[in-house]
């Protein structure tokens, strides 16, 4: 693990270990909130904030936490950052906070964050944990952006609320409903695996 | 024993630190959050009472809040009822304005809903649904009209349904009728009073 360069540490979150397309973590919020690009961005930023802060803190205090209470400690740390993000959004971006609804408090149980705390930050230096969290965050945001763009364009004919498809386009309502989330995510994962296989065959 | 003590100390101190942190975050944001909520309702009240510049809460019970709206001189222009209908998925929170005599609906506005996008969610669209509530006669119970079946002009107490979203339309109608009945009863019982001069 220590042989990885900083760039490798960062970029694995983008592709090789992408939290959505490869690790398949945090699916609940990923499926639920990607019905509009703005929600995807907001959720991506909220998760990134929590992920980066908690990875940093967990790696900072990793030597003081007894093994037996580590999960409880991580959850308290994560929950604190989630509450901060939730209150901040409610105070400064009320429409976004309303659109995301219960999915912001639910970041507490988002497996990406606990997964990175347990699998990486609790065993790595502060700098490496920070790089890892940044990579995972960017990977998560990119995945949400792709999902929510596809769903908003096909489901509403708009992107960030601006009409991109003409009035001839009859929106596929199913794409902004839950089945659309599963369809889009399924296709995204399939495409990611296919590309990966092609790359492996070539090398 | 040493391990237990260490576990206890570590977990308690993490709890204490995060408790203190959250407390300060709460102090920092709570006024803003409360004022956002207040502003949202205030704006909605002013929207459903034409000409109103400010509002005042005059009656409150669960899911049924009554506001009065007044202009700059303090003349009461009408009242607004903030209530909820039993929608297809979840409660539909909405607000509607009446004139001070409770005989006419000014307009209706949906605050929060989780109806099916593209079908029931059209209750938030002015074009498809909300426009039909404007100026309805509230002295008698309202009724729904299916625009595809009945082509003649709307009666003063009729509202067009949304094609394909009968459940959501009917939920709104039932709730508005119940709210009208409730407000008239409250007025008879003298449970609320409109403050200031009546400028209608």
Interface residues (C-beta under 8 A of the other chain):
Chain A: X35 X61 X64 X65 X66 X68 X69 X72 X73 X76 X77 X79 X80 X83 X84 X87 X88 X90 X91 X92 X94 X98 X155 X171 X173 X176 X177
Chain B: X3 X6 X7 X10 X11 X14 X15 X18 X21 X22 X25 X26 X29 X32 X33 X36 X37 X40 X112 X116 X117 X118 X119
